[in-house]
Amino acid sequence: MENLQNKTAIITGASSGIGKAVAHHLAGHGANVVLAARRSDRLQELADEVKNEHNTGVKVVETDVTKKEDLENLVSETKSEFDSVDIFINNAGVMLLSFLKNDHVDEWEQMVDVNIKGVLFGVHAVLPTMVEQESGHIINISSVAGHEVFPSSAVYSATKYAVRALSMGMEKELSRTGVRVTNISPGAVDTELTDHITDGDVFDMFKGASSKTLKAEDIAKAVTYAVTQPDYVDVNEVMVRPMQK
């Protein structure tokens, strides 16, 4: 496992959940971390935590991943502060589960904007720098829902299948550039993602159901594993599920 000293990692969706846990883990391995999300107050709290716990550089950049210019600015500010971008983690996402018959069109659009276009804008913003450097690592956070579909997940799964397909294409196109690509597909994780579901039928479906969930730190460990491998090792796909007992 390689040390990340003097490496710089950008993390989108860093204000909570998986993004927050990833920031702590990468900083703990010596990386400078750039925290990106819309909630700048939470980012600043996290930045203070990281500074207190780890001897690394930290920068906060308020970012809306649905805006291409925000991602371009994120990469620009990172390079101004730390000279390079070595790791880019496309983590920002929303999971607005709903049944198609209930016609939550606005939520479908939001998932497409954040989960697909947000990832594409991140790739657009960072890839030229990494190709020029002939090094870098892009982590795309997909989901087990990008491998399987269940009732109410049709649109969400479609967005996560898209992330997985994009990752596969990137792997093939970038394999000789020095840029590594990893697609990480978490199962159910105990985060605030489910707090934003509005479809009452989804609540009814899950009512009384008991299922195990992962912790955000479990996914952060998978990210850390992928980015700390030797340069000649490209971990393309990681699926992490909770054990059901």
C-alpha positions as YAML, in Angstrom:
chain: A
units: angstrom
residues:
- id: 1
  name: MET
  ca: [0.00, 0.00, 0.00]
- id: 2
  name: GLU
  ca: [1.50, 3.30, -1.12]
- id: 3
  name: ASN
  ca: [1.61, 6.48, 0.91]
- id: 4
  name: LEU
  ca: [-0.35, 9.45, -0.43]
- id: 5
  name: GLN
  ca: [2.06, 12.07, 0.88]
- id: 6
  name: ASN
  ca: [2.16, 15.11, -1.44]
- id: 7
  name: LYS
  ca: [-0.80, 13.80, -3.45]
- id: 8
  name: THR
  ca: [-3.93, 15.92, -3.81]
- id: 9
  name: ALA
  ca: [-7.46, 14.54, -3.84]
- id: 10
  name: ILE
  ca: [-10.68, 16.33, -4.80]
- id: 11
  name: ILE
  ca: [-13.85, 14.90, -3.26]
- id: 12
  name: THR
  ca: [-17.28, 15.97, -4.45]
- id: 13
  name: GLY
  ca: [-20.24, 15.51, -2.13]
- id: 14
  name: ALA
  ca: [-17.81, 15.89, 0.75]
- id: 15
  name: SER
  ca: [-20.18, 17.54, 3.21]
- id: 16
  name: SER
  ca: [-21.58, 14.27, 4.60]
- id: 17
  name: GLY
  ca: [-21.66, 10.50, 4.39]
- id: 18
  name: ILE
  ca: [-19.21, 8.72, 2.12]
- id: 19
  name: GLY
  ca: [-17.51, 11.92, 0.97]
- id: 20
  name: LYS
  ca: [-16.80, 13.01, 4.53]
- id: 21
  name: ALA
  ca: [-15.43, 9.60, 5.46]
- id: 22
  name: VAL
  ca: [-13.24, 9.49, 2.34]
- id: 23
  name: ALA
  ca: [-11.76, 12.90, 3.23]
- id: 24
  name: HIS
  ca: [-10.70, 11.64, 6.65]
- id: 25
  name: HIS
  ca: [-9.24, 8.40, 5.28]
- id: 26
  name: LEU
  ca: [-7.23, 9.98, 2.48]
- id: 27
  name: ALA
  ca: [-5.95, 12.74, 4.76]
- id: 28
  name: GLY
  ca: [-4.97, 10.02, 7.22]
- id: 29
  name: HIS
  ca: [-2.79, 8.53, 4.48]
- id: 30
  name: GLY
  ca: [-1.08, 11.86, 3.86]
- id: 31
  name: ALA
  ca: [-3.10, 13.34, 0.98]
- id: 32
  name: ASN
  ca: [-4.08, 16.97, 0.67]
- id: 33
  name: VAL
  ca: [-7.87, 17.05, 0.38]
- id: 34
  name: VAL
  ca: [-10.09, 19.52, -1.46]
- id: 35
  name: LEU
  ca: [-13.64, 19.40, -0.15]
- id: 36
  name: ALA
  ca: [-16.41, 20.20, -2.61]
- id: 37
  name: ALA
  ca: [-20.17, 20.45, -2.05]
- id: 38
  name: ARG
  ca: [-22.94, 23.06, -1.90]
- id: 39
  name: ARG
  ca: [-23.13, 23.24, 1.91]
- id: 40
  name: SER
  ca: [-20.08, 25.36, 2.64]
- id: 41
  name: ASP
  ca: [-20.80, 25.51, 6.39]
- id: 42
  name: ARG
  ca: [-20.52, 21.73, 6.65]
- id: 43
  name: LEU
  ca: [-17.43, 21.73, 4.47]
- id: 44
  name: GLN
  ca: [-15.75, 24.22, 6.79]
- id: 45
  name: GLU
  ca: [-16.60, 22.07, 9.82]
- id: 46
  name: LEU
  ca: [-15.07, 19.07, 8.09]
- id: 47
  name: ALA
  ca: [-12.01, 21.08, 7.08]
- id: 48
  name: ASP
  ca: [-11.46, 22.04, 10.71]
- id: 49
  name: GLU
  ca: [-11.77, 18.39, 11.76]
- id: 50
  name: VAL
  ca: [-9.27, 17.25, 9.15]
- id: 51
  name: LYS
  ca: [-6.80, 19.98, 10.09]
- id: 52
  name: ASN
  ca: [-7.02, 19.01, 13.75]
- id: 53
  name: GLU
  ca: [-6.58, 15.29, 13.12]
- id: 54
  name: HIS
  ca: [-4.18, 15.11, 10.16]
- id: 55
  name: ASN
  ca: [-1.05, 16.96, 9.09]
- id: 56
  name: THR
  ca: [-2.19, 17.65, 5.52]
- id: 57
  name: GLY
  ca: [-3.38, 20.52, 3.39]
- id: 58
  name: VAL
  ca: [-7.13, 21.18, 3.24]
- id: 59
  name: LYS
  ca: [-9.13, 23.45, 0.96]
- id: 60
  name: VAL
  ca: [-12.87, 24.13, 0.75]
- id: 61
  name: VAL
  ca: [-14.50, 25.00, -2.57]
- id: 62
  name: GLU
  ca: [-18.26, 25.49, -2.63]
- id: 63
  name: THR
  ca: [-19.41, 23.52, -5.66]
- id: 64
  name: ASP
  ca: [-22.66, 22.57, -7.38]
- id: 65
  name: VAL
  ca: [-21.84, 19.58, -9.60]
- id: 66
  name: THR
  ca: [-24.77, 20.35, -11.91]
- id: 67
  name: LYS
  ca: [-22.90, 23.46, -13.05]
- id: 68
  name: LYS
  ca: [-20.02, 22.77, -15.43]
- id: 69
  name: GLU
  ca: [-18.31, 26.05, -14.56]
- id: 70
  name: ASP
  ca: [-18.29, 25.11, -10.86]
- id: 71
  name: LEU
  ca: [-16.33, 21.94, -11.62]
- id: 72
  name: GLU
  ca: [-13.92, 23.86, -13.84]
- id: 73
  name: ASN
  ca: [-13.40, 26.36, -11.03]
- id: 74
  name: LEU
  ca: [-12.91, 23.52, -8.54]
- id: 75
  name: VAL
  ca: [-10.04, 22.04, -10.54]
- id: 76
  name: SER
  ca: [-8.55, 25.48, -11.22]
- id: 77
  name: GLU
  ca: [-8.53, 26.44, -7.54]
- id: 78
  name: THR
  ca: [-7.06, 23.07, -6.59]
- id: 79
  name: LYS
  ca: [-4.17, 23.47, -9.03]
- id: 80
  name: SER
  ca: [-3.54, 27.02, -7.82]
- id: 81
  name: GLU
  ca: [-3.29, 25.78, -4.24]
- id: 82
  name: PHE
  ca: [-1.55, 22.40, -4.68]
- id: 83
  name: ASP
  ca: [-0.13, 22.47, -8.26]
- id: 84
  name: SER
  ca: [-1.70, 19.18, -9.36]
- id: 85
  name: VAL
  ca: [-4.76, 16.98, -9.06]
- id: 86
  name: ASP
  ca: [-3.83, 13.36, -8.40]
- id: 87
  name: ILE
  ca: [-7.18, 11.88, -7.34]
- id: 88
  name: PHE
  ca: [-10.69, 12.97, -8.30]
- id: 89
  name: ILE
  ca: [-13.61, 11.32, -6.54]
- id: 90
  name: ASN
  ca: [-16.98, 11.71, -8.25]
- id: 91
  name: ASN
  ca: [-19.02, 11.05, -5.13]
- id: 92
  name: ALA
  ca: [-21.88, 13.59, -5.20]
- id: 93
  name: GLY
  ca: [-25.20, 11.86, -5.81]
- id: 94
  name: VAL
  ca: [-28.88, 11.70, -4.94]
- id: 95
  name: MET
  ca: [-31.15, 8.66, -4.51]
- id: 96
  name: LEU
  ca: [-34.76, 9.76, -4.99]
- id: 97
  name: LEU
  ca: [-36.46, 6.40, -5.20]
- id: 98
  name: SER
  ca: [-39.99, 6.48, -6.59]
- id: 99
  name: PHE
  ca: [-42.41, 4.33, -8.55]
- id: 100
  name: LEU
  ca: [-42.69, 5.32, -12.20]
- id: 101
  name: LYS
  ca: [-46.51, 5.44, -11.99]
- id: 102
  name: ASN
  ca: [-46.21, 8.26, -9.44]
- id: 103
  name: ASP
  ca: [-44.55, 10.47, -12.07]
- id: 104
  name: HIS
  ca: [-41.90, 12.26, -9.99]
- id: 105
  name: VAL
  ca: [-40.47, 13.83, -13.14]
- id: 106
  name: ASP
  ca: [-38.66, 16.65, -11.34]
- id: 107
  name: GLU
  ca: [-36.84, 14.10, -9.20]
- id: 108
  name: TRP
  ca: [-35.93, 12.04, -12.28]
- id: 109
  name: GLU
  ca: [-34.37, 15.15, -13.77]
- id: 110
  name: GLN
  ca: [-32.52, 15.93, -10.56]
- id: 111
  name: MET
  ca: [-30.97, 12.46, -10.49]
- id: 112
  name: VAL
  ca: [-29.90, 12.75, -14.12]
- id: 113
  name: ASP
  ca: [-28.41, 16.19, -13.46]
- id: 114
  name: VAL
  ca: [-26.47, 15.18, -10.34]
- id: 115
  name: ASN
  ca: [-25.69, 11.50, -10.87]
- id: 116
  name: ILE
  ca: [-24.84, 11.56, -14.58]
- id: 117
  name: LYS
  ca: [-24.14, 15.10, -15.72]
- id: 118
  name: GLY
  ca: [-22.36, 15.91, -12.45]
- id: 119
  name: VAL
  ca: [-19.97, 12.99, -13.02]
- id: 120
  name: LEU
  ca: [-19.43, 13.96, -16.65]
- id: 121
  name: PHE
  ca: [-18.69, 17.57, -15.68]
- id: 122
  name: GLY
  ca: [-16.14, 16.30, -13.16]
- id: 123
  name: VAL
  ca: [-14.43, 14.17, -15.80]
- id: 124
  name: HIS
  ca: [-14.50, 17.10, -18.22]
- id: 125
  name: ALA
  ca: [-12.88, 19.40, -15.68]
- id: 126
  name: VAL
  ca: [-10.09, 17.15, -14.42]
- id: 127
  name: LEU
  ca: [-9.16, 14.84, -17.30]
- id: 128
  name: PRO
  ca: [-7.07, 17.31, -19.36]
- id: 129
  name: THR
  ca: [-4.84, 17.93, -16.33]
- id: 130
  name: MET
  ca: [-4.38, 14.24, -15.61]
- id: 131
  name: VAL
  ca: [-3.67, 13.38, -19.25]
- id: 132
  name: GLU
  ca: [-1.09, 16.18, -19.40]
- id: 133
  name: GLN
  ca: [0.51, 14.91, -16.17]
- id: 134
  name: GLU
  ca: [0.38, 11.33, -17.51]
- id: 135
  name: SER
  ca: [-0.90, 10.33, -14.07]
- id: 136
  name: GLY
  ca: [-4.02, 10.52, -11.96]
- id: 137
  name: HIS
  ca: [-6.85, 8.45, -10.59]
- id: 138
  name: ILE
  ca: [-10.58, 9.01, -11.11]
- id: 139
  name: ILE
  ca: [-12.97, 7.26, -8.74]
- id: 140
  name: ASN
  ca: [-16.62, 7.09, -9.78]
- id: 141
  name: ILE
  ca: [-19.09, 6.15, -7.06]
- id: 142
  name: SER
  ca: [-21.84, 4.08, -8.66]
- id: 143
  name: SER
  ca: [-24.04, 1.68, -6.68]
- id: 144
  name: VAL
  ca: [-25.15, -1.93, -6.46]
- id: 145
  name: ALA
  ca: [-28.24, -0.37, -8.10]
- id: 146
  name: GLY
  ca: [-25.98, 0.06, -11.13]
- id: 147
  name: HIS
  ca: [-25.87, -3.75, -11.35]
- id: 148
  name: GLU
  ca: [-29.41, -4.65, -10.27]
- id: 149
  name: VAL
  ca: [-32.83, -2.99, -10.44]
- id: 150
  name: PHE
  ca: [-35.60, -3.24, -7.85]
- id: 151
  name: PRO
  ca: [-39.11, -1.74, -7.70]
- id: 152
  name: SER
  ca: [-38.85, 2.07, -7.29]
- id: 153
  name: SER
  ca: [-35.19, 2.18, -8.40]
- id: 154
  name: ALA
  ca: [-35.75, 2.29, -12.17]
- id: 155
  name: VAL
  ca: [-34.53, 5.85, -12.73]
- id: 156
  name: TYR
  ca: [-31.94, 5.80, -9.95]
- id: 157
  name: SER
  ca: [-30.57, 2.51, -11.29]
- id: 158
  name: ALA
  ca: [-30.51, 3.96, -14.80]
- id: 159
  name: THR
  ca: [-28.26, 6.78, -13.59]
- id: 160
  name: LYS
  ca: [-25.96, 4.41, -11.75]
- id: 161
  name: TYR
  ca: [-25.78, 2.00, -14.71]
- id: 162
  name: ALA
  ca: [-24.70, 5.06, -16.70]
- id: 163
  name: VAL
  ca: [-21.91, 5.81, -14.23]
- id: 164
  name: ARG
  ca: [-20.74, 2.22, -14.44]
- id: 165
  name: ALA
  ca: [-20.82, 2.27, -18.26]
- id: 166
  name: LEU
  ca: [-18.89, 5.54, -18.27]
- id: 167
  name: SER
  ca: [-16.28, 4.03, -15.97]
- id: 168
  name: MET
  ca: [-15.86, 1.02, -18.26]
- id: 169
  name: GLY
  ca: [-15.42, 3.28, -21.28]
- id: 170
  name: MET
  ca: [-12.92, 5.46, -19.46]
- id: 171
  name: GLU
  ca: [-10.87, 2.44, -18.46]
- id: 172
  name: LYS
  ca: [-10.54, 1.39, -22.10]
- id: 173
  name: GLU
  ca: [-9.78, 4.86, -23.44]
- id: 174
  name: LEU
  ca: [-7.32, 5.87, -20.72]
- id: 175
  name: SER
  ca: [-5.42, 2.64, -20.09]
- id: 176
  name: ARG
  ca: [-2.30, 3.92, -21.91]
- id: 177
  name: THR
  ca: [-2.37, 7.48, -20.58]
- id: 178
  name: GLY
  ca: [-1.27, 6.85, -17.00]
- id: 179
  name: VAL
  ca: [-4.75, 7.75, -15.71]
- id: 180
  name: ARG
  ca: [-6.42, 5.05, -13.63]
- id: 181
  name: VAL
  ca: [-10.18, 4.60, -13.26]
- id: 182
  name: THR
  ca: [-12.10, 2.81, -10.53]
- id: 183
  name: ASN
  ca: [-15.84, 2.26, -10.31]
- id: 184
  name: ILE
  ca: [-17.03, 1.62, -6.75]
- id: 185
  name: SER
  ca: [-20.51, 0.18, -6.22]
- id: 186
  name: PRO
  ca: [-21.71, 0.33, -2.61]
- id: 187
  name: GLY
  ca: [-24.70, -1.57, -1.33]
- id: 188
  name: ALA
  ca: [-26.95, 0.00, 1.30]
- id: 189
  name: VAL
  ca: [-24.98, 2.53, 3.34]
- id: 190
  name: ASP
  ca: [-26.15, 4.33, 6.47]
- id: 191
  name: THR
  ca: [-26.10, 7.90, 5.13]
- id: 192
  name: GLU
  ca: [-28.62, 10.71, 4.60]
- id: 193
  name: LEU
  ca: [-29.39, 9.61, 1.02]
- id: 194
  name: THR
  ca: [-32.73, 8.08, 2.00]
- id: 195
  name: ASP
  ca: [-33.80, 11.22, 3.88]
- id: 196
  name: HIS
  ca: [-34.72, 12.93, 0.62]
- id: 197
  name: ILE
  ca: [-37.16, 10.30, -0.68]
- id: 198
  name: THR
  ca: [-40.65, 11.75, -1.05]
- id: 199
  name: ASP
  ca: [-42.65, 8.85, -2.55]
- id: 200
  name: GLY
  ca: [-45.03, 7.48, 0.11]
- id: 201
  name: ASP
  ca: [-45.32, 4.15, -1.72]
- id: 202
  name: VAL
  ca: [-41.59, 3.63, -1.22]
- id: 203
  name: PHE
  ca: [-41.96, 4.17, 2.52]
- id: 204
  name: ASP
  ca: [-44.81, 1.64, 2.56]
- id: 205
  name: MET
  ca: [-42.72, -0.89, 0.65]
- id: 206
  name: PHE
  ca: [-39.85, -0.69, 3.13]
- id: 207
  name: LYS
  ca: [-42.06, -0.40, 6.22]
- id: 208
  name: GLY
  ca: [-41.14, -3.05, 8.74]
- id: 209
  name: ALA
  ca: [-38.29, -4.34, 6.60]
- id: 210
  name: SER
  ca: [-35.02, -4.91, 8.40]
- id: 211
  name: SER
  ca: [-31.80, -4.91, 6.47]
- id: 212
  name: LYS
  ca: [-28.17, -4.53, 7.33]
- id: 213
  name: THR
  ca: [-26.35, -1.42, 6.16]
- id: 214
  name: LEU
  ca: [-22.73, -0.52, 5.66]
- id: 215
  name: LYS
  ca: [-21.03, 2.45, 7.28]
- id: 216
  name: ALA
  ca: [-19.62, 5.30, 5.22]
- id: 217
  name: GLU
  ca: [-16.18, 4.33, 6.52]
- id: 218
  name: ASP
  ca: [-16.50, 0.93, 4.81]
- id: 219
  name: ILE
  ca: [-16.70, 2.63, 1.42]
- id: 220
  name: ALA
  ca: [-13.91, 5.04, 2.35]
- id: 221
  name: LYS
  ca: [-11.69, 2.03, 3.00]
- id: 222
  name: ALA
  ca: [-12.48, 0.68, -0.48]
- id: 223
  name: VAL
  ca: [-11.58, 4.04, -2.02]
- id: 224
  name: THR
  ca: [-8.35, 4.16, -0.03]
- id: 225
  name: TYR
  ca: [-7.46, 0.62, -1.12]
- id: 226
  name: ALA
  ca: [-7.88, 1.53, -4.78]
- id: 227
  name: VAL
  ca: [-5.84, 4.75, -4.70]
- id: 228
  name: THR
  ca: [-2.97, 3.35, -2.63]
- id: 229
  name: GLN
  ca: [-2.06, 0.55, -5.03]
- id: 230
  name: PRO
  ca: [1.22, 0.79, -6.99]
- id: 231
  name: ASP
  ca: [1.05, 2.88, -10.16]
- id: 232
  name: TYR
  ca: [1.00, -0.20, -12.38]
- id: 233
  name: VAL
  ca: [-2.10, -1.60, -10.62]
- id: 234
  name: ASP
  ca: [-5.51, -0.41, -11.85]
- id: 235
  name: VAL
  ca: [-8.40, -1.55, -9.67]
- id: 236
  name: ASN
  ca: [-11.28, -1.20, -12.14]
- id: 237
  name: GLU
  ca: [-14.30, -2.35, -10.13]
- id: 238
  name: VAL
  ca: [-15.15, -2.75, -6.46]
- id: 239
  name: MET
  ca: [-18.56, -3.88, -5.16]
- id: 240
  name: VAL
  ca: [-19.15, -3.64, -1.42]
- id: 241
  name: ARG
  ca: [-22.30, -5.19, 0.10]
- id: 242
  name: PRO
  ca: [-23.48, -5.65, 3.68]
- id: 243
  name: MET
  ca: [-23.72, -9.23, 4.94]
- id: 244
  name: GLN
  ca: [-27.32, -10.31, 5.50]
- id: 245
  name: LYS
  ca: [-27.74, -12.54, 8.54]
...
